[in-house]
Every structure is written in C-alpha cells, then in structure tokens.
Amino acid sequence: MSIVPNSMLFCSLLRAPCSLLHDWIMNLPEELSESFWDELSSYEEEKKMRYVTSVERIGIEKGMQQGIQQGMLQTARELLIETLETRFDVIPRSLMDVINGIDDPALLKMLHKKAITATSLDKFKETMEAMLK
C-alpha cells in the first residue's frame, strides 16, 4: 500500500508541499521515510507537479491581469489606427506615435469614435490634440 497518493491528496487540500507534510506531521521510521521520499519523487516526476505558493499565485494572477490590460490597450490603439487608415489612407508616423503613447482605454475609445466621424485627418488631429490637453 502506497502512502504517497493519499499524502498528495492531503497536501493539495492543505495547499502545502508534501515535504512539509512529511516534516511537520508524519514521524516515519527511517526505512519508511526513505520509501516515502522515493515514492514522492517518482509521483511528482510522473505528475510533473510544482507547488505554487499563494504569493506566487497572486503574482501570476496580477501578471495575467496586466497582460490582459496591455493587450486591450494595444488592440484599442490598433483599431484606432486601422480606422484612420481606412478613412484617410496614409497616416503620418508622428500621429501613430502619439496614438501608441496613449495609455488610457477610455480616451482611445473616444478617439476611435471621433475617427469614425471626422471629416478629415486634420480635423481628427485637432480634436485629438484638444482631448490630450
């Protein structure tokens, strides 16, 4: 009878690495301790398990959220530039640089609406400059 799968289940419920379970809770005789470590190593290798602490998990979640926000910003910038290119053909690099420097999603959304209704690229630039002040 193997103690590793039951130990792994217990560890996952505690959200603790099995090595901590062994050190804190189980006081195994030497031969069982060696057997436990052998089985644990095999089990972890088989399952390719890695313990993620709550701090790491929070960091991963924050990183993912930041990545999502950056992706949404980039998409909003690209949509604005594509709309301007569709409406007015060639867009000056300087205008693209200004748009790519905007980090406010609400502003990019308003500018996108203005790009759709602008009568000329110059009018759009004027509107954008006024909104950026």
Secondary structure, DSSP 8 states (H G I E B T S, - for coil): --SHHHHHHHHHHHT--HHHHHHHT----HHHHHHHHHHHHHHHHHHT-----HHHHHHHHHHHHHHHHHHHHHHHHHHHHHHHHHHHS---HHHHHHHHT---HHHHHHHHHHHHH-SSHHHHHHHHHHHH-
